[in-house]
Amino acid sequence: MKFFLIFLSMSIISLYLLADENNNNENNIEYKMKAVFVFNFTKYIQWPDNDTSETFEIAIIGNSNIINPLKEIAKNKLINKKKIKIISCKDIQDINIPHILFISTSEKKNLDKILQKVKNKNILTISDSKEFANKGVTINFVIVKGKIKFEINTHAIESTGLQISSQLLKLAILVQEKGEQSND
């Protein structure tokens, strides 16, 4: 419970810091909150020690409103003592090997190809599209009773070679295989 309150507090504080007073519509707030979650996920996921990259890369494939909030975070924050680089990918060929790949809803028809391209790589895939966790995306945002929650596909995280904190798993809706959920 203490972990949850700390995680929630960090998210709310970060969201407040990102708030754009001139443009506070509901969709922008939702994506600012999701960007804060993405940033906070990195505190509870461990990438391999052999990562020698100079920047922490977050790539977004397709059209998503999360790009600008992530760019705002990247201006002032570090991940694993590295500057954050936000990369916009228009198609599958643009995907290199980022630390995080956010797959937008607009890529639904290409999801299988995208997941095949990043398969068995140290890439955390994140999305906010219905059923994407069931199809192999590692973390997927969902709205439950008007609140942003997230699913974690336990099989997908194992295939990345990344280590995820048990504390983060406790907060997630766990998706094991083809839609089986193990907790809320």
N, C-alpha and C positions, 0 to 999 in steps of 0.2 A: 504494500500500500504506500509506503514511504517513497519507493521508486516511482510509482505512478504519479504521486503528487509533485515530485521534482520534475518529472518529464512534462507533465501538464503545465506547471509553472513556467518552465523554460519556453514551452510552446507559446503560451499566452504573452509572456514578456517579449519574445521575439516578434510575435505577430504585431504587438503594439508598436514596436520599433519600426516595423515595415509599413505600418499604416500610411496610406496616402490620403491626406485629408480632403483632397479635391475629387477623389474618385473611389468612393467606398461602396460600390455596389456589391451585391451578395456574391456574384461569381468571382470578382477579384479577391474578396476576403477568403473565399474557399481556397483559391489557388495560393494565396499568401500563406494560409495555414498549412496546406500540403507541402509547400516549399520548406517551411520551418520543420515539419516532420521529416522530410528528406534529409535536411541538415542534421537533425537530432538522431536519425537512424545511424548515421556514421559514427556516433559515439558508442554504439552498442554492437557494432560489426567490426570484425578484425580482418583486414586484408593480409595476405602473406608478407612475411618479413623481407622477401626478395624483391619487393616493389622499389625500383630505383627512379621512378618518374619524378620530375621536378614539380609538377602540378597535380592536383587532384581533379580529374576530369569527370564532369557530369555531362552526358550527351542526351539530347532530347530528339527523338525521331518523330517526325510528323508535326502537326499543328496542335499546340497546347498553350493554354494560358499560364502555365507554370514557368515558362521561360523567363519572363521579366522579374517575377519575385525571386527566382534563383539567382539571377544576375545581381539583384540588390543585395542578397546575402553574400554573394561572392566578392562584393566590393570591400566588405569589412571583416570577413571571417576567414579562418583557416580550418582545414581538415587535416588531421595528422601532421600538423606543422607545415602544411603546403598551401600555397595559394590555390584557390578554386578557379577552374577554367570551365566555362559553360560553352558547349558546342551544340549548334543546331544542325541536325542531319535531315536532309530532304528525302533521301532514299537509302536503301540498305547498303549500297556501296560506300556511303559516307561514314559508316560506322567503323571506327578503328578499334581500339581496345580501351574504352573508358573504364573508370572505376564503377560508375553508375550509368545505366541506360534507362531513361524514362521513355516508355513506349506509349504514345498518345492513342486515343480512340480512333483517330483517322487512319491508323495502321492495322486495323482489324483484319483486313484481307491479306496482309503481309506478315501477320504474327508468327505463323509457323516458320517462315523463312528467316525472320529476325532471330527467333529463338534458336534455330539451327546454326546461325552464324556465330552466336555467342555461347553455344553449348560447350560445357566443360572449361570455360574460361573464368577467371576471377572477376566477373562482372555481376554486380547486383542489378537485377532488372526490377523496375518499378512501373506501375501503371495505375490508372484509375478508371478502368473499364470493366463492366460486368463480365464475369466469367473468365477474365484473363488469368487469375491465379489458378483456376482449375485447368488451364491450358498450358501452364508451365512458367508463368511470370512469378518471380520470387515474392515480391510484396505488391499488394494491390489495395488501393484505397476504396472503401465502400462507405455509403451513407446508411447508417442504421438509426432509426428513430430521430432523424434530423441531425445526427452527430457524425463527424468524420471518424471512422475506425479503419483498421487495416487488417488484411488477411496476409498470412505468410504460408507459402507453399513449402512444406518441410522437405519434400523430395527435391524441389528446385534449389533450395539453399545448400543441400548436401552436394549437389553436382557442381556448384561454383567453387568449392574449396574455401569458401569464406566461413569464418567462425561467428556465430550469432549468439549474443548474450541470452541466457535463460530469462533474464528480467524482461527483455523485449518480447520474447516468445509468450510470456505470461499475459502480456497486454493484447496479443493478437488473436484473431480468429484463425485457427490453424486449419489449413487445407492440406490433406495428405495426398490424395489421389482423386482425380475425376470427380471433384465436388464433395468428397467426404469432409465434413468439418468436425473437428474434435473438441473445440471449446469456443466460448464467446468472450 
